[in-house]
C-alpha cells in the first residue's frame, strides 16, 4: 500500500543486442535539455558499459550510461568535452533508480551546466569531472539518430544495456531536477 508501481517498462537484454532508436526531424536546443528515467539493472558485470541513452556516430559520441558500477555522462569529438563519472556505486540489481541528467550550458558556473541526480539526490562527488564550456552545443538533440539501450562509440556497435527502463522522458529546452518527475 505504500509502494509505487512503475508502468510502461521495457526489458533490455544485452545478449540480444536490443535497443530502440529515434531520429529527430530537425535539430533543436543542443544547449539545454533533460533526460529522466527509472532504471533497474540486470546483471552486474565487473567492468563494462551499459548505455541508457545517447547519440553516436563515427566522429562523435555522447551517452548517459552505467560504467562498471558508476553512472556516467560523457561526450567527445576527438577530445573529451564532458565526462562525469560518479563516485557512488550502483550495485543493487533488485533496486529501481530514478536517474535525471539535466544539461544547461548557458549557466555561468561550470558545475551547473550538467547536473546528475539519482533517487532525488544530486550527485556532487565524481571520480572524473569534466564540464562543458559555456554555451557548448552538444551532440544530443541533433537531427540524427538517438538510441535507448545502446551506444556506439566510433560507430562500432556495443555498450548494450542489461536491465529495465521505465517512464523515460526527454525534455527539449528545459533543465529540470528530479522534483519535476517525482511522485
C-alpha positions, 0 to 999 in steps of 0.5 A: 500500500505504500509502494509505487508501481512503475508502468510502461517498462521495457526489458533490455537484454544485452545478449540480444543486442536490443535497443530502440532508436529515434531520429529527430526531424530537425535539430533543436536546443543542443544547449539545454535539455533533460533526460529522466528515467527509472532504471533497474539493472540486470546483471552486474558485470565487473567492468563494462558499459551499459548505455541508457541513452545517447547519440553516436556516430563515427566522429562523435559520441555522447551517452548517459550510461552505467560504467562498471558500477558508476553512472556516467555522462560523457561526450567527445569529438576527438577530445573529451568535452564532458565526462562525469563519472560518479563516485557512488556505486550502483550495485543493487540489481533488485533496486529501481533508480530514478536517474535525471541528467539535466544539461544547461550550458548557458549557466555561468558556473561550470558545475551547473551546466550538467547536473546528475541526480539519482533517487532525488539526490544530486550527485556532487562527488565524481571520480572524473569531472569534466564540464562543458564550456559555456554555451557548448552545443552538444551532440544530443538533440541533433537531427540524427539518430538517438538510441535507448539501450545502446551506444556506439562509440566510433560507430562500432556497435556495443555498450548494450544495456542489461536491465529495465527502463521505465517512464523515460522522458526527454525534455527539449529546452528545459533543465529540470531536477528530479522534483519535476518527475517525482511522485 
